[in-house]
Amino acid sequence: MSNGKDRIGREEVLALLPKTRNTLRPEDQTQLSLDEIERLHIQRVLDASGGNKTQAAKTLDVDYKTLLAKLKKYGPAT
């Protein structure tokens, strides 16, 4: 954050995400439901934001309350 901004931008958060786009084997992916894929993506973004839900909501481009509802729906990470 050498640009003098007080907030981390989307590009900076995305740069923190693992470079491997997919850690699941192709045969495992076919067994995942859409909800599970969404849950995994939300968890990865939360991990990349250091658990900051406000930043994660911005990165996911969803309202903060929407993120909270999804976290409640999916429960704690396993």
N, CA, C and O of each residue as an XYZ file, in Angstrom:
312
protein
N       0.830     -1.185      0.000
C       0.000      0.000      0.000
C       0.872      1.245      0.000
O       0.747      2.108      0.869
N       1.709      1.321     -0.933
C       2.582      2.485     -1.008
C       1.943      3.633     -1.775
O       2.588      4.655     -2.009
N       0.685      3.479     -2.167
C       0.028      4.527     -2.938
C      -0.621      5.589     -2.055
O      -1.265      6.496     -2.582
N      -0.477      5.511     -0.737
C      -0.996      6.520      0.169
C      -2.460      6.359      0.522
O      -3.013      7.199      1.232
N      -3.106      5.302      0.047
C      -4.515      5.080      0.361
C      -4.652      4.487      1.755
O      -3.742      3.835      2.266
N      -5.812      4.731      2.358
C      -6.085      4.181      3.681
C      -6.674      2.780      3.611
O      -6.708      2.067      4.615
N      -7.138      2.383      2.431
C      -7.788      1.083      2.291
C      -7.059      0.234      1.262
O      -6.408      0.741      0.349
N      -7.187     -1.050      1.437
C      -6.625     -1.989      0.476
C      -7.641     -2.161     -0.647
O      -8.830     -2.356     -0.392
N      -7.180     -2.091     -1.863
C      -8.059     -2.239     -3.014
C      -8.283     -3.690     -3.399
O      -7.597     -4.593     -2.921
N      -9.246     -3.889     -4.264
C      -9.608     -5.224     -4.738
C      -8.395     -5.941     -5.338
O      -8.163     -7.119     -5.063
N      -7.631     -5.228     -6.152
C      -6.473     -5.830     -6.803
C      -5.443     -6.304     -5.780
O      -4.811     -7.345     -5.960
N      -5.280     -5.538     -4.716
C      -4.322     -5.917     -3.682
C      -4.783     -7.165     -2.932
O      -3.974     -8.026     -2.585
N      -6.085     -7.255     -2.685
C      -6.618     -8.444     -2.014
C      -6.480     -9.650     -2.929
O      -6.062    -10.722     -2.493
N      -6.829     -9.475     -4.196
C      -6.723    -10.588     -5.134
C      -5.280    -11.053     -5.284
O      -5.027    -12.237     -5.511
N      -4.345    -10.134     -5.160
C      -2.932    -10.499     -5.255
C      -2.511    -11.399     -4.094
O      -1.538    -12.143     -4.209
N      -3.235    -11.336     -2.981
C      -2.919    -12.161     -1.817
C      -3.455    -13.585     -1.941
O      -3.014    -14.484     -1.225
N      -4.404    -13.786     -2.848
C      -4.986    -15.111     -3.022
C      -3.950    -16.060     -3.605
O      -3.039    -15.632     -4.314
N      -4.088    -17.333     -3.311
C      -3.132    -18.299     -3.861
C      -3.092    -18.226     -5.379
O      -4.110    -17.996     -6.030
N      -1.910    -18.422     -5.927
C      -1.738    -18.356     -7.378
C      -2.397    -19.532     -8.077
O      -2.774    -19.427     -9.244
N      -2.540    -20.654     -7.375
C      -3.227    -21.781     -7.981
C      -4.711    -21.502     -7.952
O      -5.289    -21.293     -6.885
N      -5.314    -21.496     -9.089
C      -6.728    -21.158     -9.185
C      -7.609    -22.288     -8.686
O      -8.752    -22.060     -8.288
N      -7.089    -23.498     -8.705
C      -7.929    -24.624     -8.374
C      -7.119    -25.655     -7.601
O      -6.147    -26.202     -8.123
N      -7.510    -25.918     -6.372
C      -6.773    -26.883     -5.570
C      -7.475    -28.231     -5.516
O      -6.983    -29.161     -4.876
N      -8.611    -28.343     -6.177
C      -9.344    -29.598     -6.187
C      -9.049    -30.365     -7.466
O      -8.873    -29.779     -8.534
N      -9.000    -31.666     -7.339
C      -8.823    -32.498     -8.532
C     -10.101    -32.440     -9.358
O     -11.183    -32.293     -8.789
N     -10.014    -32.550    -10.671
C     -11.218    -32.482    -11.520
C     -12.295    -33.468    -11.100
O     -13.481    -33.139    -11.142
N     -11.904    -34.670    -10.694
C     -12.916    -35.657    -10.306
C     -13.626    -35.257     -9.011
O     -14.772    -35.650     -8.796
N     -12.963    -34.483     -8.146
C     -13.598    -34.005     -6.918
C     -14.570    -32.868     -7.200
O     -15.578    -32.729     -6.507
N     -14.282    -32.065     -8.194
C     -15.110    -30.903     -8.497
C     -16.515    -31.299     -8.926
O     -17.474    -30.587     -8.630
N     -16.649    -32.410     -9.610
C     -17.965    -32.804    -10.095
C     -18.885    -33.216     -8.959
O     -20.097    -33.313     -9.148
N     -18.332    -33.457     -7.797
C     -19.126    -33.886     -6.653
C     -19.599    -32.723     -5.786
O     -20.370    -32.928     -4.849
N     -19.147    -31.506     -6.086
C     -19.500    -30.351     -5.267
C     -20.793    -29.712     -5.747
O     -21.031    -29.574     -6.947
N     -21.622    -29.325     -4.790
C     -22.831    -28.583     -5.135
C     -22.470    -27.114     -5.335
O     -21.385    -26.674     -4.955
N     -23.376    -26.372     -5.927
C     -23.148    -24.942     -6.114
C     -22.975    -24.252     -4.763
O     -22.147    -23.351     -4.632
N     -23.745    -24.666     -3.760
C     -23.601    -24.093     -2.416
C     -22.206    -24.346     -1.851
O     -21.618    -23.462     -1.228
N     -21.678    -25.542     -2.067
C     -20.354    -25.866     -1.552
C     -19.278    -25.049     -2.263
O     -18.324    -24.593     -1.632
N     -19.428    -24.866     -3.556
C     -18.475    -24.037     -4.301
C     -18.515    -22.608     -3.778
O     -17.471    -21.984     -3.587
N     -19.727    -22.084     -3.545
C     -19.857    -20.729     -3.012
C     -19.235    -20.633     -1.621
O     -18.531    -19.670     -1.318
N     -19.493    -21.625     -0.781
C     -18.940    -21.625      0.578
C     -17.412    -21.627      0.539
O     -16.767    -20.887      1.282
N     -16.843    -22.446     -0.315
C     -15.384    -22.505     -0.437
C     -14.815    -21.178     -0.922
O     -13.785    -20.721     -0.426
N     -15.480    -20.564     -1.883
C     -15.001    -19.282     -2.410
C     -15.058    -18.197     -1.335
O     -14.113    -17.425     -1.171
N     -16.166    -18.146     -0.610
C     -16.296    -17.167      0.471
C     -15.199    -17.388      1.505
O     -14.597    -16.426      1.984
N     -14.936    -18.636      1.851
C     -13.904    -18.928      2.849
C     -12.525    -18.498      2.363
O     -11.735    -17.963      3.141
N     -12.232    -18.725      1.098
C     -10.933    -18.312      0.548
C     -10.778    -16.794      0.580
O      -9.711    -16.280      0.915
N     -11.843    -16.084      0.231
C     -11.781    -14.618      0.249
C     -11.639    -14.119      1.683
O     -10.881    -13.183      1.941
N     -12.359    -14.735      2.616
C     -12.219    -14.361      4.029
C     -10.796    -14.618      4.522
O     -10.222    -13.795      5.235
N     -10.240    -15.744      4.146
C      -8.859    -16.049      4.537
C      -7.901    -15.004      3.977
O      -6.999    -14.542      4.676
N      -8.100    -14.636      2.719
C      -7.219    -13.654      2.072
C      -7.344    -12.276      2.703
O      -6.399    -11.487      2.672
N      -8.515    -11.983      3.278
C      -8.718    -10.678      3.909
C      -8.369    -10.709      5.394
O      -8.633     -9.749      6.118
N      -7.786    -11.798      5.839
C      -7.425    -11.913      7.249
C      -8.636    -11.995      8.157
O      -8.559    -11.631      9.331
N      -9.752    -12.468      7.625
C     -10.978    -12.585      8.409
C     -11.809    -11.318      8.455
O     -12.828    -11.274      9.144
N     -11.393    -10.289      7.735
C     -12.115     -9.018      7.722
C     -13.351     -9.152      6.837
O     -13.244     -9.185      5.612
N     -14.517     -9.229      7.461
C     -15.758     -9.454      6.727
C     -16.137     -8.273      5.848
O     -16.686     -8.461      4.762
N     -15.853     -7.070      6.299
C     -16.154     -5.884      5.491
C     -15.357     -5.923      4.199
O     -15.904     -5.692      3.120
N     -14.067     -6.216      4.304
C     -13.219     -6.288      3.110
C     -13.629     -7.463      2.226
O     -13.640     -7.347      1.001
N     -13.962     -8.582      2.839
C     -14.386     -9.748      2.063
C     -15.660     -9.439      1.282
O     -15.780     -9.826      0.119
N     -16.606     -8.750      1.904
C     -17.843     -8.384      1.209
C     -17.539     -7.494      0.011
O     -18.135     -7.657     -1.053
N     -16.624     -6.564      0.179
C     -16.244     -5.688     -0.935
C     -15.588     -6.486     -2.048
O     -15.891     -6.283     -3.224
N     -14.696     -7.388     -1.685
C     -14.021     -8.211     -2.686
C     -15.019     -9.084     -3.436
O     -14.915     -9.260     -4.650
N     -15.983     -9.626     -2.705
C     -17.005    -10.468     -3.318
C     -18.071     -9.657     -4.053
O     -18.905    -10.211     -4.769
N     -18.032     -8.341     -3.865
C     -19.006     -7.433     -4.475
C     -20.432     -7.766     -4.033
O     -21.364     -7.801     -4.837
N     -20.571     -8.010     -2.717
C     -21.886     -8.233     -2.123
C     -22.036     -7.305     -0.920
O     -21.048     -6.852     -0.344
N     -23.266     -7.036     -0.557
C     -23.548     -6.230      0.622
C     -23.061     -6.986      1.866
O     -23.103     -8.216      1.915
N     -22.606     -6.238      2.853
C     -22.108     -6.838      4.096
C     -23.156     -7.763      4.720
O     -22.820     -8.850      5.190
N     -24.420     -7.338      4.726
C     -25.489     -8.160      5.314
C     -25.695     -9.452      4.523
O     -26.033    -10.487      5.097
N     -25.492     -9.391      3.222
C     -25.589    -10.593      2.394
C     -24.500    -11.581      2.776
O     -24.750    -12.781      2.889
N     -23.290    -11.072      2.975
C     -22.190    -11.946      3.390
C     -22.502    -12.581      4.740
O     -22.289    -13.780      4.921
N     -22.999    -11.798      5.685
C     -23.336    -12.351      7.003
C     -24.396    -13.445      6.885
O     -24.313    -14.468      7.564
N     -25.391    -13.230      6.024
C     -26.441    -14.233      5.829
C     -25.861    -15.524      5.248
O     -26.244    -16.622      5.652
N     -24.945    -15.384      4.308
C     -24.327    -16.568      3.711
C     -23.445    -17.294      4.723
O     -23.420    -18.524      4.751
N     -22.732    -16.553      5.544
C     -21.912    -17.181      6.580
C     -22.788    -17.936      7.574
O     -22.427    -19.023      8.027
N     -23.925    -17.367      7.907
C     -24.859    -18.039      8.813
C     -25.416    -19.300      8.150
O     -25.553    -20.342      8.792
N     -25.734    -19.193      6.863
C     -26.285    -20.324      6.111
C     -25.304    -21.489      6.064
O     -25.687    -22.639      6.282
N     -24.035    -21.191      5.779
C     -23.044    -22.241      5.594
C     -22.400    -22.700      6.888
O     -21.796    -23.772      6.927
N     -22.515    -21.919      7.940
C     -21.932    -22.301      9.214
C     -20.426    -22.160      9.216
O     -19.849    -21.672      8.244
N     -19.776    -22.580     10.292
C     -18.317    -22.436     10.391
C     -17.602    -23.299      9.357
O     -18.106    -24.334      8.923
N     -16.416    -22.841      8.979
C     -15.602    -23.588      8.010
C     -15.191    -24.917      8.613
O     -14.947    -25.028      9.815
N     -15.121    -25.919      7.758
C     -14.718    -27.251      8.236
C     -13.356    -27.607      7.725
O     -12.849    -28.688      8.021
